[in-house]
Amino acid sequence: MPFIDAVREFAAPLSRTGWFRRFATSVLPPLERFVSRLTGGRVQLTAFLVPSLVLHTIGAKSGEPRDAPLMYTADGRGRALVAGTNWAGARHPAWTANLLAHPDVEITVRGRRMAVRATLVPDAERDAAWALMEAQWPDYRQYERDAGRTARIFVLQPVRRPLSHDPRR
């Protein structure tokens, strides 16, 4: 899609600026939650620019259900890659700790909820994963470089098991 590719080429450098990171971390999550509630999870704002999903986890410390809207990259083998860049923040995003503690989770993509198993990408495969993600979002790895930490990258593999009976669905 040439139009979307052109928009990504324009937006990607802006998304790495300090003012955009401050704006995005405070404004986008509540806006995404509002739109998701309004549309029953069928629409995500970020999905107009990049493939997006909602990750449904269990809190590593709290044990409470948690939702995180995320960009993902299809790996060409029916799986999704997600990177814990946290907008170049110094800390790993909480959802990555949740996946480490509870790897059997669910995702919602375009209104369809499915069970997945999250696996941390091994160090030997990180460069290949970043290459796939950067083909979708130019210079995405710059978030990792700016953060000064190694971002956690996960593969989300669909699995066959019953979905949770989350009353928020």
N, C-alpha and C positions, 0 to 999 in steps of 0.2 A: 504494500500500500504506500505509494509514493508520498501522499499527503501526510500520513502518520509518521513516516520516516523523516520527512522534512521538519515536522513539529518536534520530534525527538531530538534531532540534530540541534535545533534552536534551544529547546528546553533543558537538555542535559547540562550544558555549562552553567545555566542559571541555577539549576538545582544544587550545584556545588558551592554557591556563594553563602557567606555567613548569614546575610539577611534572609535569604530564602530558607535556610535550615532552621533559623529561629521561628520564622513564620510557619513553616510546614509542621514542625514538631508541636506547636501549640494550637494551630487552627485545623490542620487536615484530619487528625484522628477524630475529634468530636463531629466534624462535618461528615466524615465517612460513616460514623455510627448513625448519625441522624438519617442520612440518605438510605443506609441499609435498613434501618427500622421502617422507614417510610415505604420502601419497595419490597419488604420481605426478603431482603438479602439478594435480590435479583440485579441490583445496580450498585456499582461502586464508581465514585468519581474518577479515581486513578485508572480505572479500566478503560477510560476513553483514550488514554495515552499509552498505557502498558498493560499486558496481561496481569490481572490482579485476582487475589483470592482472599478469603477470610479464614484464618487459622484458628481453630477451636481447640484450646489446650486446657489443661488442669494446672493451676498454679503450683509451682515447685514447693513453695513454703506454705501457702494458704490452703491448698487443696480445692480452691474455688475455681469454677469455670472462668476462663479468660478468652477473649476474642481479640485478634490482631489482624487488621487489614494489611496485606503485603503485596508487593510486586513479586511475580514469579517468572521463571523462564522454563519453558518446556525443554526437556533434554532430548527429544526425538525418540525416546523409548517408553513413552507413556507416563513419565515421571515429571515432577516439578522440582526445580531448584529454588531455594530461598536463601538469602544472605542476611545475616544479622549485622548490618552496617550501622544501624541506629543513627542515621544522618551524620556519620563521622563523630558520634559521641564517644567519650572516653570509656564508657561502660558498654558491655554487651546488653542488648535489649532483653527484657525479662522473658519474652517468649522463647528465647534460645535456652535459658535455664529450664523453662517448663518442658521443652522437648527433650533435654538431656535427662530430666527426672521421669518424664512420662512420654515415651516416644510413640505410643499408639494414640493417635489423635484423629480429628476430622477436619476437613476443609470444605468450604463452600466456594464453588466456581460457577459464575453465571447462574446463581440461584439453585444449583445442584449440590447437595451435601453428600460427601463420601468419606469413607474411612481410609486412613493412610498410616504408614509407619515411617517415622522420621529417622534418618541415619545421617550422622555427621560425615561430611565428605572427607576422606583421608587426605593427608598432606600431599601425597603423590598425585592426587587427582584435582587439586585446587586450581592449578593454572588452567586446565581444560574447562573446569566449571566456570571460572571467571571469563574465559574466552567466549563461552556461550552467552553468558549474561551481558557481556559488553557488546556482543553483536546486536543485542536488543536495546541496551541503554548505553550509549557511548561513554567511555571512561568511568563506568560504574565502580570499578575497583579503587578509584581515587578516594572514595569515602573511607576505605580501609587504610589507605596510606595516610590520609589526613588525621584519622583517629589515633594512629600510632599503635594500633593493636591488630592482631589477627582476627578478622571477622569470622564468626562461625557460619559455615555454609552447610545446609542440610538438603538431602534428597528426600522428597516425599513420594513414597511408593504406594500406589493404591493397593488395598488388601480387601479380601472378602471377609467381612464380619458384620454383624448387625450394628446399625448406627445407634448412638446413644439416644436415650429418651429425654433429651434436654427440653424442658418446658418452654424455653425461649424460641424454639423453632417454629 
